[in-house]
Amino acid sequence: EHEHEQPGVSGDAIRRTFLNFFAARGHQLLPGSSLVPDDPTVLLTIAGMLQFKPIFLGQATTLDNVLLSRAQVPRRFACAVTSQKCLRTNDIENVGRTSRHHTFFEMLGNFSFGDYFKHDAIRWAWELATSEYKLPAARVWVSVYKDDDEALAIWRDHVGIPEERIKKLGEEDNFWASGPTGPCGPCSEMYFDFHPERGTDDADLGDDTRFLEFYNLVFMQYNRNDDGKLELLKQKNIDTGLGLERMARILQKVPNNYETDLIYPIIQRASELAGVNYTAADDRTKTYLKVIGDHSRAVVYLISDGVTPSNIGRGYIVRRLIRRIVRMGRLLGIRGDGEGNSEGTFLPSLAKVVISMSSNVDPDVKQNAGRIFEELEKEELRFVQTLERGEKLLSQKLEEAAAACRRDGSTKPVLSGKDVFMLYDTYGFPVEITEEVAGENDVQVDMAGFETEMEYQRRQSQEAHNVVKLSAGGTAAELTSLVETKFVGYTTLESIAEVRALIARGGLVTEVREGDEVEIVLDTTPFYAESGGQIGDNGLLVCRGGETDCIVQVKDVQKLGSNLIIHKGIVQQGTMAVGNNVQALVESSLRRRAQAQHTATHLLQAALKKVLGSETSQAGSLVAFDRLRFDFTLSRKMAEEEVVQVEALVNEWISMAVPLEWKVMPLAEAKNSGAIAMFGEKYGEQVRVVDVPGISKELCGGTHVSNTSEIRGFKIVLVEGIASGVKRIEAVAGNAFIDHIFARENALRQICSSLKAKPEDLPARISGLQDELKALKSEATSLRAKVAIAEADVLTGRALLVGPGGVRILVGALETTDVDSLRAAVEHCVALHGDPSATLLGACTEDGKVSLVAAFSPSVVKHGLKAGAFVGSVAKLCGGGGGGRPDFAQAGGKLPDKLPGAIEKAKADLLDLLAGFQLP
């Protein structure tokens, strides 16, 4: 029987207790970050510490790095506390099968950046667990790193845990490292004992039936060098993580994490849709329901954070999770929406439960509910069709296995491990059903090959998704001793600055000279560094004095962390040294172009929301000197009249000459004022708000015009879909708009000259030319088909009469032709030969590829031959594949030189397969 949570220990209460506990002890309460991290080394936010990586790396010394750093309003915190939503897929196969594995989970963390260390971290962890959460002290065990005598002594002598409940573990279990080099240190973990009656002798903390790890304390005190040696860090840090779902399981006294109030309501809803009773269900049914409960949370929060289903990167992860939910639902018997509508979907019903519980996790989820429902419904409908195609594909693969067995003379057909994995991974087709269907068809399944494929994917997933890479060595670490670069580019395009560091030839240098490629750190700069979609400024750094002025042409500007700005360029003449004063000159014409494009991007987003609806949201952007690009969520095609409306709105706002306003304010105040956050940006306590009064208000650290009239004009040049539910607009504004208009005018003038027509007559002139071209193409197609049929007539005389039943076999190759003509030739032969007959013709097409078409008459199909499977096997000999119906199918290949041999093989196979043919 499911035991519901006890009063006062709900998941929300556990989270609130943790945050309040550390906030009362001087920790700054910060919001969790998106599941889509800024860190390019990981696809998803996999740990609570990820947003603080620049501090642990030494690229930033304060939490000011989560500001729009250009606002230059520092707020320094030595320690922080967060509740971070995380997502990992490396253990996806264990979800639902163990009591504790998840894809989506919440990590409660307290962090110290050079403030407190082991003693306070351990003391507070114990106080939180035993005084706040009221865990019985006698049921808490701890582990320490085998060489960390300091941590052991604190637990034993200051906290008072008997040494028999303190376990020393090795590096694999209790030493945290970001990678082969970089920050690292010992950890100490806290465990809850579900069975204290078993005593302390031979207790194994790895025994999941008895112990549950719930709190991990990482003491980041070393830096590992390239030679493997450990050096003490000057700034020692604390990184901790308490699993919310695990603590909920302990306090709510349920047998696994899934039956806590954080997940169980989703399981209940899934049970209702499937018409099953969870508490009375068998283990297999419970596993399916647990997977649905876990994955439903994951996909809702991923989609809310802007991830849409696709076949790459994060999009593939959300697609894979959705497919697993649908597959588990179908195995439970859920069809349609589970409430009688066979054409409906059930994922939105589950998502409603997740969203109803999201307020204290991420308040933005409820605002994104419409988009979440739409994405889930669309993906579920698409996958149901895919799953049905998977069933058909399995049937085809079984036929191919049987045909291969007959050709090779094997004792029993075998379905390859690669095919089983492809069905499982691409189509979400359950392995157990593949085995069952194969067994019914007397086909053996290569499970060893399947496991090999699974293990390969598992390794790839772990390598790609489960490591947060830090490095404290090299140039980056040496630069962290510098103070932050002060950005003054909002108000000026030139300034005097001091050279604080020079990087050339792979390391720090004291001087650079003509021809050197160099990266330069200044104490002050007017150069905007690439951020928020806007590319960095170009310009010059001029160092006057000496025999020749030194000039560095700056071609790119980037941020290191968020407190240092790196100017990348080439020394055009002279020499420059650390300590020199330089004149920093931004190329004003390019800055004006970027400003116009960036403000136009804000106007574009406002126009899209007005025309398409407020749920449309940004999914990416680029602000360049010559164009702007804006990605946004929209599940349908954007109508032409909507494009015209959006363009007209933006140009209307430009013509209104609206002055822009911008100011720095607290993040909460900015959000309350209605300011929109830019996609992918991280924000701190203080943010910069750019306001086009009455039109647009966004959190933005980029550069902008002072008045919309400076944009001059706006033109959309391209609208396209780039992923499921995501559209992209490319446009031009400012001087780029003028350039675009002139270029189009010149092109129009050349077309008019070539066609000898006035601009107003062009539509009719082009329409006439298209009609002529269409007629010529139709005539050419007809002629090609006639030629192909004539060739086939010649081949017909070579048809072979085989078997007692007299089946006619025609296999041959035609001269170069197109696929349609080849099909026409095969249809002509079928009509001539009648039943029984088997025809296969091939040809090399004009693009250097192979086309194959096969047609088998009804009695040949009844004899057991399938045109789809047969032509597909022939195509493989030409480096391709294909298939189709049992009576008519086509395929293709990439190797035209293999066609003659493939034709001969096909002829021999048909002669062999039909040698004993008799009319039914």
Stockholm file with secondary structure:
# STOCKHOLM 1.0

chainA/1-920         EHEHEQPGVSGDAIRRTFLNFFAARGHQLLPGSSLVPDDPTVLLTIAGMLQFKPIFLGQATTLDNVLLSRAQVPRRFACAVTSQKCLRTNDIENVGRTSRHHTFFEMLGNFSFGDYFKHDAIRWAWELATSEYKLPAARVWVSVYKDDDEALAIWRDHVGIPEERIKKLGEEDNFWASGPTGPCGPCSEMYFDFHPERGTDDADLGDDTRFLEFYNLVFMQYNRNDDGKLELLKQKNIDTGLGLERMARILQKVPNNYETDLIYPIIQRASELAGVNYTAADDRTKTYLKVIGDHSRAVVYLISDGVTPSNIGRGYIVRRLIRRIVRMGRLLGIRGDGEGNSEGTFLPSLAKVVISMSSNVDPDVKQNAGRIFEELEKEELRFVQTLERGEKLLSQKLEEAAAACRRDGSTKPVLSGKDVFMLYDTYGFPVEITEEVAGENDVQVDMAGFETEMEYQRRQSQEAHNVVKLSAGGTAAELTSLVETKFVGYTTLESIAEVRALIARGGLVTEVREGDEVEIVLDTTPFYAESGGQIGDNGLLVCRGGETDCIVQVKDVQKLGSNLIIHKGIVQQGTMAVGNNVQALVESSLRRRAQAQHTATHLLQAALKKVLGSETSQAGSLVAFDRLRFDFTLSRKMAEEEVVQVEALVNEWISMAVPLEWKVMPLAEAKNSGAIAMFGEKYGEQVRVVDVPGISKELCGGTHVSNTSEIRGFKIVLVEGIASGVKRIEAVAGNAFIDHIFARENALRQICSSLKAKPEDLPARISGLQDELKALKSEATSLRAKVAIAEADVLTGRALLVGPGGVRILVGALETTDVDSLRAAVEHCVALHGDPSATLLGACTEDGKVSLVAAFSPSVVKHGLKAGAFVGSVAKLCGGGGGGRPDFAQAGGKLPDKLPGAIEKAKADLLDLLAGFQLP
#=GR chainA/1-920 SS CCCCCCTTCCHHHHHHHHHHHHHTTTCEECCCCCSSCSCTTCSSCCSGGGGGHHHHHTSCSSGGGGSCGGGCCCCCCSEEEEEEEEECCTTGGGTTTSSSCCSEEEEEEEEEESSCCHHHHHHHHHHIIIIISCCCGGGEEEEEETTCHHHHHIIIIIICCCGGGEEEECHHHHEEESSSSEEEEEEEEEEEESCGGGCSTTCCTTCTTTEEEEEEEEEEEEEECTTSCEEEEEEEEEEEEEEHHHHHHHHHTCSSGGGSTTTHHHHHHHHHHHTCCGGGSCHHHHHHHHHHHHHHHHHHHHHHTTCCCCSSHHHHHHHHHHHHHHHHHHHTTCCTTSSSCTTSCSHHHHHHHHHHTCTTTCTHHHHTHHHHHHHHHHHHHHHHHHHHHHHHHHHHHHHHHHHHHHHHTCSSCEECHHHHHHHHHHHCCCHHHHHHHHHHTTCEECHHHHHHHHHHHHHHHHHHHSCCCCCCCHHHHHHTTSCCCEECTTTCSEEEEEEEEEEETTEEESEEETTCEEEEEESEECCCCSBTTBCCCCEEEEECCSSSCEEEEEEEEEEETTTEEEEEEEEEESEEETTCEEEEEECHHHHHHHHHHHHHHHHHHHHHHHHHCTTCCEEEEEECSSCEEEEEECSSCCCHHHHHHHHHHHHHHHHTTCBCEEEEEEHHHHHHTTCEECTTCCCCSEEEEEEETTTEEEECCSCCCSBGGGGCCEEEEEEEEEETTEEEEEEEETHHHHHHHHHHHHHHHHHHHHHTCCGGGHHHHHHHHHHHHHHHHHHHHHHHHHHHHHHHHHHHTTCEEETTTTEEEEEEECSSCCHHHHHHHHHHHHHHHCSSEEEEEEEECTTSCEEEEEEECHHHHHTTCCHHHHHHHHHHTTTCEEEECSSEEEEEESCGGGHHHHHHHHHHHHHHHTTTCCCC
#=GC SS_cons         CCCCCCTTCCHHHHHHHHHHHHHTTTCEECCCCCSSCSCTTCSSCCSGGGGGHHHHHTSCSSGGGGSCGGGCCCCCCSEEEEEEEEECCTTGGGTTTSSSCCSEEEEEEEEEESSCCHHHHHHHHHHIIIIISCCCGGGEEEEEETTCHHHHHIIIIIICCCGGGEEEECHHHHEEESSSSEEEEEEEEEEEESCGGGCSTTCCTTCTTTEEEEEEEEEEEEEECTTSCEEEEEEEEEEEEEEHHHHHHHHHTCSSGGGSTTTHHHHHHHHHHHTCCGGGSCHHHHHHHHHHHHHHHHHHHHHHTTCCCCSSHHHHHHHHHHHHHHHHHHHTTCCTTSSSCTTSCSHHHHHHHHHHTCTTTCTHHHHTHHHHHHHHHHHHHHHHHHHHHHHHHHHHHHHHHHHHHHHHTCSSCEECHHHHHHHHHHHCCCHHHHHHHHHHTTCEECHHHHHHHHHHHHHHHHHHHSCCCCCCCHHHHHHTTSCCCEECTTTCSEEEEEEEEEEETTEEESEEETTCEEEEEESEECCCCSBTTBCCCCEEEEECCSSSCEEEEEEEEEEETTTEEEEEEEEEESEEETTCEEEEEECHHHHHHHHHHHHHHHHHHHHHHHHHCTTCCEEEEEECSSCEEEEEECSSCCCHHHHHHHHHHHHHHHHTTCBCEEEEEEHHHHHHTTCEECTTCCCCSEEEEEEETTTEEEECCSCCCSBGGGGCCEEEEEEEEEETTEEEEEEEETHHHHHHHHHHHHHHHHHHHHHTCCGGGHHHHHHHHHHHHHHHHHHHHHHHHHHHHHHHHHHHTTCEEETTTTEEEEEEECSSCCHHHHHHHHHHHHHHHCSSEEEEEEEECTTSCEEEEEEECHHHHHTTCCHHHHHHHHHHTTTCEEEECSSEEEEEESCGGGHHHHHHHHHHHHHHHTTTCCCC
//
